[in-house]
Every structure is written in structure tokens, then in C-alpha cells.
Amino acid sequence: MIDHAIRTREAHKVTLIGAMVDLIVGSMKIVAGWLVGSAALIADGIHSFSDLVTDGFVLAATHFGRQAPDSNHPYGHGRIETLATLWLGSVLIFVAGGIAWASLARLIDGDPIPAPGFWAIGIAVVALIAKEWIYRYTMRVAKRVNSRLLEANAWHSRSDALSTVVVLIGLLAAQFGVGWMDAVAAIVVGIMVGQVGGRLLWESSQELIDTALPTADRERMRTIAEAVPGVDGVHDLRTRSLGSHDVLDLHIVVAPRLTVSEAHEIGNQVSRHLRDAFPNLADVTFHIDPEDDSDETEHSLRPGLPLRRDVEGVLDETWSACPVWQTRVALDLHYLDNQIDVSVYVRELPPHQSLDAAAHELRSASRSLSWIGRLRVWQGPGKG
């Protein structure tokens, strides 16, 4: 897996190269469009310069968005990339509206469009090749470093390449006397750019409201977790994205009487398997459940059961007259089915009393304690 420093360097490199291409291509388009009077070519040049502006923003966002978590941002800074993508989509829609409006006005006014000349057409062809190349290059890097922002910037470049195709058609039509095609081409460019901007706005807004990962990914995560030995089930699996990283929360059901350390190690193993299968998981939070409570009210919202200190106080008072309680060496409590299962460990039993008889004596003395579930007496040192 590529580390953050390498990812950031690669993102910066491809963005800087793209910025140089945008500067050169945008200048060529605007100069050529001004000289031959092509609104479509000028609009396409403005689109290229909008790429240049967003390139600078992408550089800043990838730098700050990939910084390590800190005390104020414990989940990292991935949302910076999300906000940058949102801003990028907004810029595209603004540029698209300006292009389409100006071109529509020119089409309605019926301004004559002179033949642009084949040299202007040649500039459009060169621009098309350059923008398509930078799109493919940026997209390869975006996939390698897993950056949605970089992928969005690649599509920004692709929208410029596609708009240049439309402009090229308009220039060719104008060259052969169909001048109004230039304005139509510019309007089509505006619509195409606006569609890309709208898609970026939608995707980034979905991330901001913590939309889950695709269903196929979530089902695969569940399958991987349930395949770990010791896992009896998985529920409340929740996912969300933070920039180029993903976050996962899940509840893991294990055997009800496992020790805390064993159950926690099972959870750690689930986390390891999930991280191996999904390298983009930046954080995995698991909750160990001794029973499947997926269809029940959250435990913290229920009336609470007494904790150990209170349990021992009540049992001391209730079982003070029971000889077996006075010889105890350990006490285990298991909170299951909204009751507390109690296991009492004794080093030796009172004379002439069996384990079953001792358990019956304790049960009889505590009939008024409705929260006691299973009650057992064991002879031995206990589990510690």
C-alpha cells in the first residue's frame, strides 16, 4: 500500500503537469478564438483556464487533506478533499452557465461567424490531444493513490477534451459556411461542463452526509468478518467515506462466556482481515456483543443492571448467612438476556454439602433478586 507521502507527491506531480498543459492550451485557444472571432473556441479556452484555477486548489487540498489525524481532527483531514471536490463542481456549473448564456445570446442575435481557417482548427486538434492525454495520465494516478479529488480533476480535464471535440465540429462547420454551428457548439460545451459539475456536486454531497459504501462492499465486509473463527454473527455494520479513506463500525457477536481479552482478540482479527481486504479502511471500530441484540433497544437506552460493586454489596447482605458464600474465592458475572448470571467459586465446600446443594441454598436466599439469572457454584480458584 502506498504511504501518504508518496501519494501526495504523485498527486502534486500530475496536477502540476496538468496545470502547465492547461496554461498552454488555454492561452492558445483564447488567442486563436479572438483572432478568428470564434465564441466556441474562446469559451473552450476559458474552460481550460478554469482547469488551471482548480489545479491550484487541488494542490492545496491534496496537501492538507492527506495530513495525519491530530487532536482536533481524530479522523484525519479527508473532508478537505471532499469540500474541494464540492467547490470544483460548483466552479464547473458557474463556468458552464456563463458559456451557455453568452453563446445563446450570440446565436439569437445572429452575429456572423467568419471562417476560422485551418490553423485555428489545427490548434483545436492539438488541444484535444493534449487534454485527452492529461486526463488519462491523471486518472491513472488517481486510481493508484485512490484520490476522488484527483479523479474529479481528471474528469474536469476530460470535460475540456470533450468540449474541444464539440468546438472542433463547430469550427469545421464554420469553415464550410455554417457559421451558426459555432454558437451551438459553445452551448453544447456549456451543457457538458455543467453535467460534469453536477455529478461532482452530487457525489461530494453524498460523502458529506455520510452515505454508506456500495452494498456489494458492505456485504463483502460482513462475509469476511463472519468467516473469522469465534465470530457468531455481525450486525450494525456501518460505513462512510472521509476523502480518499473509508471508516467502518460494526458489532461482533461472540460466545457469551468468553473472557474479555479473548473476545477482544477476535475483534482484532476481524479488523486485520478487513484491512487486508480493503486497504482504504483508515479506521475500524468494533463492538463486542455476547448476544445478538440487533433487533433490540440499544443497551445504553435500557434501565441499567447493577455493576459489580453494587452486586457484591447486595449479595453480601443477602447471602451473609450462607456458609458457602463466606468461603468464596472468586465471583464471575455475565450480563445476558437483561439478567446477571452469577458463578461463585469456592476453594472448599462446607462439610456435608454438595455443589448443587450450595447453589440451591444461594438461590433460595436470593429469590427476591429478579436480576439474577443462572446461578452456579464451582469448586476451584476461579477464572481470575
N, C-alpha and C positions, 0 to 999 in steps of 0.2 A: 504493500500500500504506500502511495506517495505521501511524504510528510508535508506539513503545512508550508514550510519554507520553499520547497521545490515547487509545490502547486502555485504559490504566489508568484515566484519568479517566472514560471511558464505563462501564467495569466498576464503578467505585466509585459512580457516579451511579445506575445502575439497581439496584445492591444496596442503597443507602441508601433509595431509594424503596420497594423491596420490603420492607425492614425496617420502615418506617413502616406499610405495609399489614399486615404480619404482626402488629405490635403491636396495631393497632386491631382487626383481625379476630379474633385470638386472645383478646383481652380480652372482646369481645362474645360469642364462643362459650362461654367458660368461665362468664361471669356468667349468660348465658341458660340454659346447661345446669344450673348449680347451682340456679337458681330453679325450673326446671320438673322437675328430677330426671332429666335425660336423660344417661345414661352415654355415649351415642354423641356427643352434642354436646360434652360435656366432653373426651372423647378427641380429637375433632377440634380443639378449642381447644388441647390440649397439642401436637398435631401442628403447629399454626400457630406456637406458641411455639418448637418445635424448629427451625422455619424461621428464627425470629428469632436463635436462637443461632448457627446455621450462617451466617447472613448476616454476622455479625461475623467469623467465621472466614474467610469468602470475601473480605471486605475486606482482611484481613491477608495472605492467601495471594496475591491478585492483586497486591498492592503489592510484596511481597518476591519472588514468583515471576517477575515481569517485569523484575527488575533486570538490568543488563547483566552479561556474564561478567566474572570477576575472576581473579586468580592462583590462588585456591583452588577456583574453580568455572569452569573454562575453557569448559564447555559451557553456561553460564548457570545460572539457578535454577529452570528449568521443573519440576523434580521436586517443588518445594514445592507447586505446584498439584496434582500427581499425589497426593502424600501427603494434601493437604487433601480431595481427592475420595474417597480411601480412608477417611478419617476420617468424612466426610459419610455415606458408605454405611453405616459401622458404627453411627453415631448413628441412622440411619433403622431399621436392623434392631432395635436396642435399644428404640426407641420403639414399633415395631410389636409386639414381643414383650410389652411391658408392657400395651399397649392390648388385644391379643387375650386375654391371660391374665385380666386383670381382668374383661373383658366375658363371657368364657366362665364364670367363676365366678359372675357375677351371673345368667347365663342358667340355670345348673344350680340355683342357689338358688331361682330362680323369684320374685325380688323384683318386686313390682307396679310397673308403669310408668304414671304418670298421663298423661292427655292433655296435651301440651306447650302447646297454644294456638297460634293462627295468628301471633302476634307472634314467637314463637320460630322458627316456620317461615320467617317473613319475614327474620329475621336470617340464617338459613342461606342463603337465596336471595341476599341482599346479599353474604355472604361468598363464595359460589360465583362471583358475577360479578367480585368484586374479585380473587380468586385466579387466575381464568382470564385476566383482563387482565394481571396482573403476570407470569404465565407467558409469554404471547405477547410482551410487551414485553422480558422478559429473554432469551427465545430469539432475538429479532431482533438484540439487541445481541451475544449470544454468537456468532451466526453472523458478524456483521460484524467482530468483533475476534478471532474464532477462539479462543475460550476453552472448553476442555472442562469446566473447573471451573464457569464461568458457566452452561454448558449443563446441567450436573448440578444446579446450584441452581435453574435454571428447571424441571427435571423434579421437583425437590422441591416447588416451588410447584404444579405440575400434579398431583402426588400428593395435595396438600392439597385441590385443587379436586375431584378425583375422589372423594376420601373424603367431601367435603361432599355430593356427589350421593347417595352411599350413605346418609349421615346424614339427608339430606332425605327419602329414601324411608322410612327408619325413623321419622322424626318424623311423616310423613303417616299411616303405618300406626298409630302410637300414638294419633294424634289421632282415628282412627276405631275405636279399641278393640283393636287388635292390638299390645299393649304389648311382647310379647317380640321384635318385629321391631327394636326399638331396640338390644337387646343383640346381635342377629345382625348388624345394620348395623355396630356397633362392631367386631365380629370381622372382618368383611369389610374394614373400613378397615385394621385391623392387617395383614391378609394383603397388601393392595395396597401399603401402605407398605413392608412387608418385601421385596416383589418389586422395588420400585424400588431399595431399599438393596442388595439382592443384585446387581442389574445394575451399579450403580456400583462395588461391590467387585470384580466380575469385570473390568470394563473397566480400572479403575485398576491392578489387579494385573497384567493383561496388559502394560500400559505399563511397570511396574516391572521386569518380566523381559525387557524389550527385544523385545517382539513386533513383527514386521515390519509395514509398512503393507499395506493390501489388495493382493491380487495385481494387480488392474487398474491401480493406481497404479504398481506396480513395473514392469509391462510397458510402460506408457506412458513411464516414465523411460528404460528400455532403448531404446525406439524413438527417443526424442528424442536420446539420446546417440549412437546408431549412425548417425543422419542427419547428423551434423556431418562436413564434409569432412576427410579424413585419418584418420578412425576406422575401423579394420578390424574391430573387434569389441568387445564389452563382456562382462565376466564378473565373478563375485564381487560382484554388486550387493547391498548390504545396507542396510537402512533400520531406523530406530527413532524413537520419539517421545520428546520431552522437554517435557512440559507441552503448551503450545499450538504448539510448534515441532517440526519434523522434522529428522533428521540422515541423511545419505546417504554411504556409502562405495562406491566402485566401481573396478574395474580397466579401463583403456582400452588396447586393443591398437592399436598404430600400426606403420607400416613400420619394419623393424628397423634401418635405417641413417640414420634421421633424426637431426639434431642434437638435443642436449638441449633447447635453447631452443625449437626448432620443436615438438617433441613436447609440451613443457610448455604452449606457447601453444594447442595443440589441446585439451589438457586444460582450460585456462582457458575456451575457447569452449564446451566441453561444459558446464562449470559455469554459464556465463552463460545458456545456453539452458534448462537445468534450473531455474534460479532464476526465470527469466521465466515458465515454465510452472507452477511450484509455488512461489508466494510464501511458503509456510510453511517452506521449507527454510532453516534457520538456519545449517547448516554442510554443505559438500560437500567431501569428501576424495577425491581421485583418485590412483590409482597408474598410472604409465605402464609398459606391457609391450611389449617389442619382438617378442613372440611369444605365442600363446595357450597359457598354461600352466594353464588352468582344471582339467584333469584330472590334474595332476601334483602331486608333493610340493612344498610351499611352498619357495621358493628358499632361505630362511634356514635350512631344516632339512637341506639337502643339504650334502655336502662342498664347501667353497669353492674357487673358482678363484683363482689368484694375481692380485693387483691390479697396477696399472701399475708401481709402483716395483720390485716383485719381478719382473714380466715383463721390464722393461728390463734388470735385473741379469742374469737368466738369458740373455736374448738377446745381451747384450754379451759374455758368456762363450762362448756357443755360436757366434755369428757373428763373432767377433773376427778371423778370417782371411778374411772375405768383404769384398772391396773395396766392394761396393755398400752394405753396412751402414755403412761408415765415412763415406760421403758423404750419409747421410740428413739430412733437414731436419725431418721430422715423422713421427710414428707414431700411427696410429689403431687402437684396439682395439674390437671389437664382441663382446660376450658373448652368444652364440647357441647353442642346442642343446647346452648344457653344454660348449661349447668356446669358444675365443677366436679370432675371425677377425682377422688381422693385415694391416694395409695400411702399407707402408713408402713414404714419399715422399722422392725424391732430386732434387736440383737438376740434376744431370747424371750420366749413366751412365759407368762405366769404359770405356776405349777398346775398341771391337770387341765390346761386349756389349749385347744387346737386353733389353727389359723381361722377356720370357718367360725368357730365359737367366738373368737375375739372380734371378728368382723361383725357378727350378729350383735354382740354386745354394743359395739360402737354405733351400729345402725339404729338399734332400739333407742339409744340415748339421744340420737340426733334427728328423730322423726320430724321435729318442728322446723328443721332447716331445709326448706324446699329447694335450695340451690345445690344441694349435694346430689350428684349423680351416682355413678358407680363408686362403691367403697370396697377397698381390698386391703388386707393386711399381709405383708410379706416379711419373711424372716431373712435377715441378711443386712449388709451395710448400706443398702440403698444405692441409688444412681449418682449420688453426689450432687 
